[in-house]
Amino acid sequence: MRFLDFTRRAAIAVSLPLLLSGCGLLVAPAVQAQPAAVQRGLPDFTDLVEQVSPTVVNIRTRERVRMGDAGEGQMDEEMREFFRRFFGVPLPNLPRPAPRQNRPSPQLPEQEVPRGVGSGFILSADGYVMTNAHVVDGADEVLVTLTDKREFKARIVGADKRTDVALVKIEATDLPFVRIGDVNRLRVGEWVLAIGSPFGLENTVTAGIVSAKQRDTGDYLPSIQTDVAVNPGNSGGPLINMRGEVVGINSQIYSRSGGFMGISFAIPIDEAMRVSEQLRSSGRVTRGRIGVRIDQVTREVAESIGLGRPRGALVRNVEADSPAEKAGVEAGDIIVRFDGAAIEKASDLPRLVGNTRPGTRSRMTVFRRGQERELTITIAELEPEQVAASQQPAPAESAAVPTGKAQALGLTVADLTAAERKELRLRHGVRVEAATDAAARAGLREGDIVLAVGNIEVGNVREFEAAVAKVDTDKLVNMLVQRGELVQFVLVRPAR
């Protein structure tokens, strides 16, 4: 295990004495004052720890399994979660033992086996406790231990996997509880503490600084990045500022070894509290959805389509009969504003939409063909994610047409048939029959559908030729291309 080594560099105020020289006095030159931030040295956390520690709990979970099945597949799931949370990569599905053939299956008695250890913190005097969803996921029994060694069986009020927030309840009164801090006041470089049960070691205190805010880790919420030592078992414990307030829930670490490597992530407490309030009132979280698949906008694409700087969320697919389709959103649109809030990166959109109540009519700004357009959209309720099967274009029935100026792009295209348009739900576009030279280098291939060239929509080969004739082939040419169900911008550098 490698521990973070803080080098203590406390400033020492130097007072130079008067020097005796014969009968006279020589006064030493004045020493320049050190900056106030340096003179402070390292903070003292003792009062904070005494104040907050009683509100932090240890959480143990148990699972009921049949005696003959104990350990069979259980380790697979635990290791899969361990690798996902602490290595950042999923563990591939492992083969399970083949079932025994032609043997009776006796009814074996069940027993409770330990499943995991985590942390949590008390939200209210009547026993509501917040933790991570992955700490209690799949548990048949949850045990909460306080710092005074009292132990309670907890009831899972609700858990939200998308944000990794869970709320449990113990039957107790007059409990000490945390104070909630303001995440907006949190600053990069600020000292923070973590208290939890790493490797089952209860009430362990570690300290560090905020390394970054709004860190996008691919989860539903942006994370607070710190260099606080967090290890397996710290999950669900509080991240505390120097005012003794909870500003986050310690949730994940980045690691190549399974142990702490200087990067840990916490869920912002303001987002977690919004989730917990819904869990407390209804046991589940209701989120909005609009029915699009999105991607980042690269700098090259932004410049080539006239967007300027990279911003917004590129719509790669619009679900059939979704709120987005009804509002007029098209694949290839870039959503740059939602209900007045700017979309700086793609991950901003699902967070803003998710926090919008289903049924709300919202305003949305999209960038399409070089212009911004205002759309009104009615938010639907987010349902469990389903993986859509990709569609492939049908074989061509029309003849491929190599075009004049398009030869510099290395493209041969053909009109779409009526059957293809219906199958792909397209009103326009041409099918790529051959991609060579510049087009091939840009990643285009046979079967792709070109929807627009240089911000000009193309509905057939003639319109494609006209659009290509207008572009400057001395520069990168942007093309809006559909492959399967997804749309993306492709930048082609013409051959010279």
MARVEXKE-59630 format. One record per residue (C-alpha): residue in one letter; residue number from 1; x, y, z. Coordinates in steps of 0.5 Angstrom, whole numbers. Layout:
! residues N
 code pos  east north    up
    a NUM     X     Y     Z
...
! end
This chain:
! residues 496
 code pos  east north    up
    m   1     0     0     0
    r   2     3     7    -2
    f   3     1    13     3
    l   4     1    20     1
    d   5     7    23     4
    f   6     5    30     6
    t   7    12    34     7
    r   8    11    39    13
    r   9    14    46    11
    a  10    11    50    16
    a  11    14    57    16
    i  12    18    59    22
    a  13    18    67    24
    v  14    25    69    25
    s  15    27    74    30
    l  16    35    76    29
    p  17    38    79    36
    l  18    41    86    37
    l  19    49    84    36
    l  20    54    87    41
    s  21    60    90    37
    g  22    65    94    42
    c  23    61   100    45
    g  24    56   100    39
    l  25    50    96    37
    l  26    49    94    30
    v  27    41    92    29
    a  28    40    86    24
    p  29    37    88    18
    a  30    29    87    18
    v  31    27    80    15
    q  32    21    81    10
    a  33    15    78    12
    q  34    12    71     9
    p  35     6    71     6
    a  36     0    70    11
    a  37    -2    63     7
    v  38     5    60     8
    q  39     5    63    16
    r  40    -1    59    17
    g  41     2    52    16
    l  42    -2    46    16
    p  43    -9    46    20
    d  44   -11    43    26
    f  45   -17    38    25
    t  46   -18    35    32
    d  47   -24    40    34
    l  48   -27    38    27
    v  49   -26    30    28
    e  50   -29    31    35
    q  51   -35    34    32
    v  52   -37    30    26
    s  53   -34    23    28
    p  54   -41    21    32
    t  55   -45    23    26
    v  56   -41    17    22
    v  57   -43    10    22
    n  58   -40     4    20
    i  59   -45    -1    15
    r  60   -45    -8    14
    t  61   -49   -12     9
    r  62   -51   -19     9
    e  63   -54   -24     4
    r  64   -58   -30     5
    v  65   -56   -36     1
    r  66   -57   -43     1
    m  67   -51   -47     4
    g  68   -49   -51    -2
    d  69   -49   -44    -6
    a  70   -45   -40    -2
    g  71   -39   -37    -5
    e  72   -41   -40   -12
    g  73   -42   -34   -16
    q  74   -42   -29   -10
    m  75   -35   -28   -11
    d  76   -36   -26   -18
    e  77   -41   -21   -17
    e  78   -36   -18   -11
    m  79   -30   -18   -16
    r  80   -34   -15   -21
    e  81   -36    -9   -17
    f  82   -29    -8   -14
    f  83   -26    -8   -21
    r  84   -32    -3   -23
    r  85   -31     2   -17
    f  86   -24     2   -16
    f  87   -20     0   -22
    g  88   -25     4   -27
    v  89   -26    -2   -31
    p  90   -31    -8   -31
    l  91   -29   -15   -30
    p  92   -32   -19   -36
    n  93   -37   -24   -34
    l  94   -34   -31   -32
    p  95   -36   -38   -34
    r  96   -41   -41   -28
    p  97   -40   -48   -26
    a  98   -44   -52   -31
    p  99   -51   -55   -27
    r 100   -50   -62   -25
    q 101   -54   -67   -30
    n 102   -59   -72   -27
    r 103   -58   -71   -20
    p 104   -64   -69   -15
    s 105   -63   -62   -13
    p 106   -65   -62    -5
    q 107   -68   -56    -2
    l 108   -62   -53     2
    p 109   -63   -49     8
    e 110   -61   -42     8
    q 111   -56   -38    12
    e 112   -53   -31    12
    v 113   -46   -29    10
    p 114   -43   -23    10
    r 115   -43   -19     4
    g 116   -39   -12     4
    v 117   -37    -6     9
    g 118   -38     1     8
    s 119   -40     8    11
    g 120   -45    13    12
    f 121   -47    19    16
    i 122   -53    21    20
    l 123   -58    26    16
    s 124   -63    27    22
    a 125   -64    26    29
    d 126   -70    20    28
    g 127   -65    16    24
    y 128   -64    17    17
    v 129   -57    15    14
    m 130   -54    17     7
    t 131   -49    12     4
    n 132   -48    10    -3
    a 133   -53     5    -7
    h 134   -47     0    -9
    v 135   -46    -1    -1
    v 136   -53    -4     0
    d 137   -54    -6    -7
    g 138   -57   -14    -7
    a 139   -56   -14     1
    d 140   -62   -18     5
    e 141   -60   -15    12
    v 142   -56    -8    13
    l 143   -53    -7    20
    v 144   -51     0    22
    t 145   -46     1    28
    l 146   -45     8    31
    t 147   -39    10    35
    d 148   -42     9    41
    k 149   -42     1    39
    r 150   -50     1    39
    e 151   -52    -3    33
    f 152   -58    -3    29
    k 153   -62    -7    23
    a 154   -63    -2    18
    r 155   -69    -1    13
    i 156   -67     1     6
    v 157   -72     7     4
    g 158   -69     7    -3
    a 159   -63     7    -7
    d 160   -61    10   -14
    k 161   -56     7   -18
    r 162   -55    13   -23
    t 163   -53    17   -18
    d 164   -50    12   -13
    v 165   -54    15    -7
    a 166   -58    11    -2
    l 167   -62    12     4
    v 168   -63     7    10
    k 169   -67     8    16
    i 170   -65     6    23
    e 171   -70     6    29
    a 172   -67    11    34
    t 173   -68    18    37
    d 174   -64    24    39
    l 175   -58    22    35
    p 176   -53    27    33
    f 177   -53    29    25
    v 178   -49    32    20
    r 179   -49    39    18
    i 180   -50    40    10
    g 181   -45    45     7
    d 182   -46    49     1
    v 183   -42    46    -5
    n 184   -42    52    -9
    r 185   -37    55    -4
    l 186   -33    50    -4
    r 187   -26    52    -8
    v 188   -20    48   -11
    g 189   -15    47    -6
    e 190   -19    48     0
    w 191   -18    43     6
    v 192   -23    37     7
    l 193   -23    31    11
    a 194   -26    24    10
    i 195   -29    19    16
    g 196   -30    12    14
    s 197   -29     5    15
    p 198   -23     3    10
    f 199   -22    -4    10
    g 200   -27    -5    16
    l 201   -23     0    20
    e 202   -28     4    23
    n 203   -28    12    24
    t 204   -21    13    20
    v 205   -20    20    19
    t 206   -16    22    13
    a 207   -15    29    10
    g 208   -13    32     3
    i 209   -15    38    -1
    v 210   -20    39    -7
    s 211   -17    37   -13
    a 212   -22    39   -18
    k 213   -30    41   -18
    q 214   -35    38   -24
    r 215   -30    33   -26
    d 216   -34    28   -31
    t 217   -33    21   -29
    g 218   -38    18   -34
    d 219   -43    18   -28
    y 220   -50    21   -28
    l 221   -47    27   -23
    p 222   -41    31   -24
    s 223   -36    29   -18
    i 224   -31    33   -13
    q 225   -24    30   -14
    t 226   -20    30    -8
    d 227   -13    27    -6
    v 228   -16    25     1
    a 229   -14    18     2
    v 230   -20    14     0
    n 231   -20     6     0
    p 232   -25     0     0
    g 233   -30     1     6
    n 234   -30     9     5
    s 235   -35     8     0
    g 236   -42    12     3
    g 237   -38    16     8
    p 238   -38    24     9
    l 239   -33    29     5
    i 240   -32    35    10
    n 241   -30    42    10
    m 242   -26    46    15
    r 243   -33    49    18
    g 244   -35    42    20
    e 245   -40    41    14
    v 246   -41    35     9
    v 247   -40    37     2
    g 248   -40    30    -1
    i 249   -41    23    -1
    n 250   -34    19    -2
    s 251   -36    14    -8
    q 252   -30    12   -12
    i 253   -23    12   -13
    y 254   -18    12   -19
    s 255   -13     6   -18
    r 256    -9     1   -22
    s 257    -8    -3   -16
    g 258   -14    -3   -12
    g 259   -11     2    -7
    f 260   -11     9    -6
    m 261    -7    13   -11
    g 262    -8    20   -10
    i 263   -15    21   -14
    s 264   -21    20   -10
    f 265   -28    22   -12
    a 266   -34    25    -8
    i 267   -42    26   -10
    p 268   -44    33    -9
    i 269   -48    33    -3
    d 270   -53    38    -6
    e 271   -55    33   -12
    a 272   -55    28    -6
    m 273   -60    31    -2
    r 274   -64    32    -8
    v 275   -64    25    -9
    s 276   -65    23    -2
    e 277   -71    27    -1
    q 278   -75    24    -7
    l 279   -72    17    -4
    r 280   -75    19     3
    s 281   -82    21     0
    s 282   -83    16    -5
    g 283   -78    11    -5
    r 284   -75    12   -12
    v 285   -73    18   -16
    t 286   -77    21   -22
    r 287   -73    24   -28
    g 288   -74    27   -34
    r 289   -72    25   -41
    i 290   -73    27   -48
    g 291   -70    21   -52
    v 292   -64    23   -55
    r 293   -57    20   -56
    i 294   -52    25   -55
    d 295   -44    26   -56
    q 296   -39    31   -55
    v 297   -37    37   -60
    t 298   -30    37   -62
    r 299   -26    43   -64
    e 300   -25    41   -71
    v 301   -33    40   -72
    a 302   -35    46   -68
    e 303   -30    50   -73
    s 304   -32    47   -79
    i 305   -40    48   -78
    g 306   -39    55   -76
    l 307   -41    54   -68
    g 308   -34    57   -66
    r 309   -32    54   -60
    p 310   -33    47   -58
    r 311   -40    47   -54
    g 312   -47    44   -53
    a 313   -49    36   -54
    l 314   -49    33   -61
    v 315   -55    29   -62
    r 316   -53    23   -66
    n 317   -60    19   -65
    v 318   -67    21   -64
    e 319   -72    16   -61
    a 320   -78    15   -65
    d 321   -84    18   -62
    s 322   -80    21   -57
    p 323   -81    28   -54
    a 324   -75    30   -58
    e 325   -78    28   -64
    k 326   -85    31   -63
    a 327   -81    38   -62
    g 328   -77    37   -68
    v 329   -70    35   -66
    e 330   -66    32   -71
    a 331   -60    28   -71
    g 332   -54    32   -73
    d 333   -57    38   -68
    i 334   -53    41   -63
    i 335   -57    43   -57
    v 336   -53    49   -54
    r 337   -58    51   -49
    f 338   -64    48   -44
    d 339   -69    52   -40
    g 340   -64    58   -41
    a 341   -58    54   -38
    a 342   -52    54   -43
    i 343   -50    47   -45
    e 344   -42    47   -45
    k 345   -41    40   -45
    a 346   -45    34   -47
    s 347   -46    31   -40
    d 348   -49    38   -38
    l 349   -56    36   -42
    p 350   -58    29   -38
    r 351   -57    33   -32
    l 352   -61    39   -33
    v 353   -66    34   -37
    g 354   -66    29   -31
    n 355   -67    35   -26
    t 356   -73    37   -30
    r 357   -80    34   -27
    p 358   -84    30   -33
    g 359   -89    34   -36
    t 360   -86    40   -36
    r 361   -86    44   -42
    s 362   -78    47   -43
    r 363   -75    51   -48
    m 364   -69    49   -52
    t 365   -64    52   -57
    v 366   -61    48   -62
    f 367   -55    49   -67
    r 368   -57    47   -74
    r 369   -54    48   -81
    g 370   -51    54   -79
    q 371   -56    57   -75
    e 372   -60    57   -68
    r 373   -67    55   -67
    e 374   -72    55   -61
    l 375   -76    49   -60
    t 376   -81    47   -54
    i 377   -81    40   -52
    t 378   -85    37   -46
    i 379   -81    33   -42
    a 380   -82    25   -41
    e 381   -81    21   -35
    l 382   -74    17   -35
    e 383   -75     9   -36
    p 384   -70     4   -35
    e 385   -65     4   -41
    q 386   -66    -1   -46
    v 387   -61    -2   -52
    a 388   -63    -1   -58
    a 389   -61    -6   -64
    s 390   -57    -3   -69
    q 391   -60    -2   -76
    q 392   -56    -3   -82
    p 393   -58     0   -89
    a 394   -62    -5   -94
    p 395   -58    -7  -101
    a 396   -58    -2  -106
    e 397   -63    -2  -112
    s 398   -61     4  -115
    a 399   -55     5  -119
    a 400   -49     9  -116
    v 401   -47    15  -119
    p 402   -40    18  -118
    t 403   -40    25  -118
    g 404   -35    31  -121
    k 405   -33    35  -115
    a 406   -34    29  -110
    q 407   -28    25  -114
    a 408   -24    30  -110
    l 409   -27    27  -103
    g 410   -26    20  -106
    l 411   -34    19  -105
    t 412   -39    15  -110
    v 413   -46    16  -108
    a 414   -53    13  -109
    d 415   -60    15  -108
    l 416   -64    12  -102
    t 417   -70     8  -104
    a 418   -77     9  -101
    a 419   -76     2   -97
    e 420   -69     5   -95
    r 421   -72    11   -93
    k 422   -78     8   -89
    e 423   -73     3   -85
    l 424   -68     8   -83
    r 425   -74    14   -82
    l 426   -70    19   -86
    r 427   -73    24   -90
    h 428   -67    26   -94
    g 429   -60    23   -95
    v 430   -55    19  -100
    r 431   -52    12   -99
    v 432   -45    12  -100
    e 433   -43     6  -105
    a 434   -36     7  -105
    a 435   -31    11  -100
    t 436   -23    12  -103
    d 437   -18    16  -102
    a 438   -20    22   -97
    a 439   -27    20   -95
    a 440   -23    13   -93
    r 441   -18    16   -89
    a 442   -24    20   -86
    g 443   -27    14   -84
    l 444   -33    14   -89
    r 445   -35     7   -91
    e 446   -40     3   -96
    g 447   -47     4   -93
    d 448   -46    10   -89
    i 449   -52    15   -91
    v 450   -49    23   -92
    l 451   -55    27   -89
    a 452   -51    34   -90
    v 453   -45    37   -93
    g 454   -42    44   -91
    n 455   -49    45   -87
    i 456   -53    44   -93
    e 457   -58    38   -93
    v 458   -58    33   -98
    g 459   -64    29  -101
    n 460   -61    26  -107
    v 461   -55    25  -111
    r 462   -57    32  -115
    e 463   -57    36  -109
    f 464   -51    32  -106
    e 465   -47    35  -112
    a 466   -50    42  -111
    a 467   -48    42  -104
    v 468   -41    39  -106
    a 469   -40    44  -111
    k 470   -41    50  -106
    v 471   -36    48  -101
    d 472   -28    50  -101
    t 473   -24    44  -102
    d 474   -18    47  -100
    k 475   -21    46   -93
    l 476   -24    41   -89
    v 477   -31    39   -91
    n 478   -36    37   -86
    m 479   -41    32   -87
    l 480   -47    30   -83
    v 481   -47    22   -83
    q 482   -51    17   -81
    r 483   -49    10   -79
    g 484   -54     5   -77
    e 485   -58     9   -72
    l 486   -53    14   -70
    v 487   -51    20   -73
    q 488   -44    24   -73
    f 489   -40    29   -76
    v 490   -34    27   -81
    l 491   -29    32   -83
    v 492   -26    30   -90
    r 493   -19    33   -92
    p 494   -20    33  -100
    a 495   -14    30  -104
    r 496   -10    36  -108
! end
